[in-house]
Amino acid sequence: MYQFDAHNSQKELLVDLLKPNGAFPASVFVTDSVSPGYGSAFVTYALQSLLAEPEHAHKLRLVRVSPVSSPTIAMLSSTIYRQLGQPPSGARADAARLVAGLTSAIQKGTRVQPGVKFVLLVENSERILDYWSPELLEVLLRLDEYCSCRGRLCVLMQSALPWSRFRTLSGRSTSLVPLTIDLPALQSHDLAVFFERHMPATLEGANLPRDAATRYFAGYWKVAHDTFASEVRDLEELRTLVLATWPIFCLPLRQNPALGFEGLLAQRGIFSDALARLASRKLTPQAWLDAFEEGPVSAGAHDVIGDSSRPRKKTRRCGVTSQPFDDSQPSKLGAYILICAFLASYNPVRLDTRYFQQTDEDVVKSKRGRGGRRGGKADDDAGESLDRPQLQGPKSFPLERLLAIFESILTSEEPDGLVDDRLKGDPERWRVLARSAAVMTQINCLVGSGRVAQTSGAGSLDGMQYRVNVSYAYVRALSTSHGFDLGERLWNWK
């Protein structure tokens, strides 16, 4: 989906460094701090173009690893051995045994294919210090030396974080610095070429003749880039905004073909509205398009609060088919996160210790006895008080509180199917899962589907704030389907 004409020199440099007919550098670091998805696609494209050449395909072995998918040294070793066809070692995994096993696999591969060289691609390298020890990063930078294969092994790291930001918790940097390839941000002209030439759906979405769409898109992009460039720089984010705003921008032209470009400038308000509600994840792209059935502001309120009573029409505008919200059930991981979000929205913060930092037996006892205190006095917060959270509605909660509740529930419930079977005996498995990228992805999916609302701004300095956006009946049915007793954790609900 990406085009790399603007970074052709960086691509040629990376390909030249990894050609098997020359000596490999010890390590190469490719960074794109503006658009991480673009940087990952750039590295993949360069490696695929290199492997597509017949004279290089049989002389190059590629091994892919990631600290996100292999957070422990045991999983990292298993991933590398599996891709190299090496049987896994039964001994306890550590950095020394990893180097020994990799050395054995390289020597075996060299005997089978003389002259073969190896590239160890470490994706999501910005998460290395989140999962791996600082010593392992030092080993990666010297891996060719430790494996006694200088010039035949290269560690290629792709990161969204510049190398200058790589520091340990104590603030120390590594003793070696890899060869760095920086991908500068795409300029306005390069972005216009990308959207016009490499995304035919962009022009076709306006439902205009090709020549007219091309002519008007140049003027549209000047206005759109001036609005979006200061707020959004990620290529995927820009792609979403362009696909959503371009058909709406051209809507008056479809209704009145004689209208010139100056008449379309009255639509400039859609750009600021897209930044306010679409880029901030308050609405999904399809919900934002649906909002223009009744107006960009008034109709959007129904989508933000998840009003299912308003009938949704299935119409076709500007080549885009309006669909209702996705009613499919969330995944098991997403279901547990949604349950925790409901508990965080309705349970008082002061009761988190009672419900989420004790054993299940203590939780049941405290719930049974919460109707009274010493001396037989009723709990001031229970009963028919109008201050009950059930009557006040959901409250906002910070992201850290949600993750803490999520980790506590996973530790006590230990649901099946959320972690790898090899980590079942690891006491830290739930803490690792609760802070993983998979959880953040599920939270973004819940926000995008409207089940959870983000109440804080994108530039908030106080951390991300969320609020649950589903009913008690929905969460209760979801809890029952996954065998979770919602009543044991929910305070004062009648």
N, C-alpha and C positions, 0 to 999 in steps of 0.2 A: 504493500500500500504506500510505501514511502518512495521518494525519489532522492537521489544522492548527487545530483549534478553540482550543487553548491559546495559539496565536500569531496569533490573528486580527487583533489590532491591528497587529502587525508586517507582516502580509500586506497589510492595507489601506494602511499607510504606503508600502510599496514600490510598490503599484499606483498610488497617487496621484502618486508622484514620477515614474513612467514613463508617465503618460497623455499622449498626443501633443498634447492641446489646451493644454498648459502648457509652460513652459520647463523643459528638462531640467537637473538638476544636473550638474556636470562629472564626478563620480565618486561611486559608492555602493559601500560595502563591507559585505557580509552575512557574519557569522561565527557559527558554532556550534561551539565548541571541545569540546563534550561528545559530540555525535553527528554526524560529518561527513556521513554518508549522508543524515541527516535534513535538514541544511542545504542540500545540493545539491537534494534533492527539493522543499524549500520554495521555492527560487528558481525551479525549473522550473514548479512549480504556479502561482506568482504570475504568471509570464510567460504561461503557457498560458491562465489565466483572463483576462488582459488582451487577448491576441490573439483570444480567443473572442468578444469583443464586436464586432459588425459595424462600429460607428463608429470602432473603433481598428485593426482588422485591416489595412486598406489604407494606414494612415498610419504603420506601425511596421515597421522592418526589423531583424531580429535576426541577429547574427553571433556564433557560438560559437567560442572558441579555448581552448587549454589549454597551459601550459608543458610538460606531460608528453607530449602528442602532437605538439607543435610546439616542440621544444627549441632550435631555431636561429632566427635572424632570417629566414633564407630560407624555412624551412618555415612560420613565422608569416605572412609576407607572402603566400605561396602560398595558405594557408588562408583568409585574409581576402579576397583577390582572387577566389578561386573562389566563395565564398558571395555576393559582391557582383556577380558576373558581369563582373569586370574581367579582361582578359587579363594574364597574368603578365609582369613585366618581365624582360628578358634581362640587365639590368645586375646588378652585384654588389649584393646586398641589404644595406642598413644602415638605421638608424633614420630618417635623413633621407629616403631613397627610400620607406620605408614610409609616412611621413606624406604625402609627395607623391602616392603612389598612392592612398592612402585619401581624400585631399582631392579628387582627380579623380573617384573613384567616387562620393563623396557629392554633388558638384556635378552629375554626370551623373544620379544618381538623383533629385535635386531637380528637374532640368529635366523628367524624364519624369513624375514624380509630385510636383507642387508641395505643399509642406507635409509631406512624409514626413520622419520622424526615425529615428535609428539608435541601437541599443543594442549595444555590444560586450561580450558576456558572457565574462569570463575565469574559467573553472572551475579548481579546484585551485590557487587563487592562493597558497596557502602554499608552493608549489614555485617561485614566480617567481624568487626569489634563488638557487635551486639551479641553474636553467638559464639564465635571462636575466640580462643585466648590470644593475647598479643604475641606470644611465642610462636603460634602457628603462622601468623602473618609473616614473621621473620623467616620461618622455614620456607614459606612459599617463594619469597624473594631470592632465596639461596637454593632452591630445589635442584637446579641443574648441577650445582656444586656438590650437594649432599648425595645425589644419585650418580655422581661420577660420569655425567654425560653432557659436558659443556658443549654448547652449539647444537645439541640434538633435542633439547627440551626447553620449551618456552611456556611461561605462565602468563596467560593473557587475561587481564582483569578489566571488566566493564563496570563502570560505576556512575551514579548520578551525583557523586560527591567529589570535588576536586581533591587531588592528592595532598594538597597543603592542609586539608582539614582532617587527615587521618592522624589521630592522636589516641594514645591509650588513656585510660581513666586517670592515670597519674600525670598526663600531659606530655609524655615522652613520645618521640617519633621513632621511626625505624632507622637502622644504621645504613640501609641501602635505599636508593630512590630508583624506581623503575623508569623506563623510557616512556614518556607521557605524550599522548596524542589528544589534543583538546579539540572538540567540535564546537566552533562558535555558533551563536544563534543565527538562524536564517533571517535574512533581510526581507523587507517588504516585497521586493521584486521576486525573490526566490519563492516566497510563500504564495504569491499570486500565480506563479508558474505551477507550483505544486497543486493548488486547488483547481486550476483550469485544465491542465493537461493530464494529470494523474488521478483525477477523480471525476470521471464523466458524469456521475450522478449529481455532482454539484450543478452543472449547467442544465442537465436534463430535468432536475427538480423544479426549475422555473417554468417548465412546460412552454418554452418559447422556441422559435427557430434558432438553429445553431449559431448563425452569424449575428443575430440580434442578441442572443444570450452572451456571446463572447464580447460584443461591444459594450453591453451594459455592465458586465461583470467587472471590467476594468474600473469604471467609475464607482461601482458598489464597493470594490475592495479598498479604494482610497478612503472612503468614509468609514468602512468597517475597521480597517487597520488603525486609523487614527483613534477610534474609540476603544478597541480591544487591546492594542499593543501595550498600553501602560498598566493594564490589569492582568492580562493573560498572555503567557509566553509559551506554555506547553503546546506542542503541535496537536496532540489529541484533544486538548481543550478547545483550541481554535477550530479544529475540524468539526467538533460538535456544534459550536456557535455558528459556523458558516452554513452547515447543513440545515440548521433550524431557521436562521434569519434570511437567507437568500430567497427561498420560495415566498416568504411573507413580503419581502421587499419588492418582489416583482408582481405581487398580486394586482395592484392597480393597472399595471401594463397589460395584463391578460384581459382585464375588463374593458380597457380602453386602449387599443393598439396605437392610436394616434398620440398618446401621451408621451412626451419626451422624458429625458433623464431628469430634467429639472423638476418635473412633476413627481418623480419618485423620491426626491429628497424630503418630502413631507413624511416619509416613513422612517426617518432617522431615529425616532423615539424607540423603535424596536431594539436598537443596539443597547441603549442604557437599560431597557427592561430585561433584555437577555442577560446582561451582566448582573443585575440585581437579583434575578430569580433563577436563572438557568445555570450560570457559572457558580453561584453559591450553593447549588444542589437543593434549593427549596422546591424545585419542580423537576421532574424528569423531562427530557426533550420532547417526548410525545405529549405529556400533559401540558407543557408550555405551548405547543402548537394547538392543542385542543382549546386552550384558554382564549384563543382569538375568535372562537365562535361567538362569544358574548362581549369581547373586549379584552385587551391585554391585562387589565387590572382587576376588574370585578370578577371575571370568571376564574381567575387564578386563585382566588380565596377558597373556592370549593376544592381545588386540588390540594392546597396546602393543608387544610383541615381534614381531608379524606372524606368528604361528604358523599356517601354512596346513595343518598336519596334522590339526588339530581339525575334524571335520566341522561344518558350520553348517546348522542347521535353518531352513527357511523357514516361519515361524509367523506368526500374527497375534495381536497383543496390543494392547489399548487402541486399536484402530483404526489401528495402525501396522504395516506389513508389514516384517518383518526381511529384509534383503537382504545377501548377502556383500559383501566389499570390491569396489570397482570395479577390475576387471582390465584396463581399457583402457590402451593405451600412452600415456605422456605426450607432450605436444607436442614439437616439435624443440627449442624453447628449454628446456622442462622436462627433456628428455633430457640436454642438455649440462650443465645444473645438477646433475642426479642423478649423472652421471659425475664431475663435479668434486667432489661430496660424497663419493663413494666414494674418490677419490684423497686427499682431505683426511683421511678416516678411517683409511686404511691406510698412507699415506706418512708417514715421520717429518718433523717440522717442519724439522729441520736440512737436509733434502735438497730443500727447495722451490727454493732457488737453482739447484741442479743441473738440476731438471726443468722449471722454469717461468720461469726468467729467462735462458735461453740459446736459441740457435737450435736448430732441429730437428736439424741435423747434429751439434752439440755434444751434444745429448741422446742421440742414437744412439751416439756414440762413448763417452760416459761410461757408458752402459748396457752396451755390449760389454766395456768394460774394468773394470767394477766388481768382477770376481772377484778382483782382486789389486791390490796397491799397489807402490810402488817397492821394489825388492829382492825381488820375487816373493812376498811374504807375502800370505796370503789376507786378504780383508776380514773384519774381526771381526764385522761385522753380517750377512754373507751366509752361504750354506751351509745346514747342517742345524740351525742354532741354534734352541733352543726360544723365543728371544726374538723370533722373526719376528712381525711384525704379523698375518700370515695366521693364526697359531696363537693369538694373543692376542685377536683379535676387533676390531671397529671401535672407534675412540677418538673422543671428542668434539672438536670444533673450533669456533673462533669464527666468527661471520658474516663478519668482515673478511677472514679467511684464505680462506674459500670464494669471496668476490667477487674477491680478488686472483688466485686460481687460475683462476677463470672468465674473467677479463679476459685473462690470459696465454694461455690455450688459444684463445680467440676470435681474438686477435691473430695467433697462429701458424697456426691452421687456416683462418681466414676462411671459415666455413661460409656457404652461400647461404641466402637466405630469412629472415634474422633482422633485417635492417635495411632501411630504405627504399632503393630503387635510387638515389635522388638523393644518398644519403650514401656511395656506394661509394668515392668519392675522398677522403673526409674522414678524416684520420688519427686523429681523436678519436672516431670512431663507436663503437668497441668500448668505450672508457672510459665514454661516455655510456650505452650499453646496459647495461653491467655495474652501473651505479648507478641504473638506472631503476626506476620503480614496477612495470613488467612483470616484472622479475626477482624482486622481493619477492613479487609475487602468485603467481608460479610456485613459490617456496619455500614459501609458505603452503599451496598446493595439494598439494605433495609431503608436507608435514607432515600435512595433513588426510587424505591417502590412505594414510598409514602407511609410505610409502617412505623418509621421513626423519623422525627423532624429535628433538623439541626437548628438550634435557636441562637447560636453565636455566629458572629460574622467571620468571614474568611481570615481577616487580619486581627482577630481578637488576641490580646496579650494574656488573657486569663485562662486560656485553654479552651478546648472544644466543649460546647454544651449541647445536650440533646434532650428530647422529650418524646415519650412513647405516644403513638398516634393510632392505637388500636383499642378495641373495647375489651372489657373483662371477659365477656363470653368467648371472644376469639382466643384470648390467651389461655383461658381455662380449657378449651377444646384442644389447643395446641399442647398444653401440658399433659393432658390425659393421653393423647396419642403417643407421647414420648415417655410415659410412665413417671412423670414428675408430679409430686404433690404440691400444688400451688398454695393450698391453704396453710401449710406448715410454715411458709416463709412470708405470707402476706399479712399485714397488720390491720386489725380492726375493720374487716370487710364484711358487710351483711347484705 
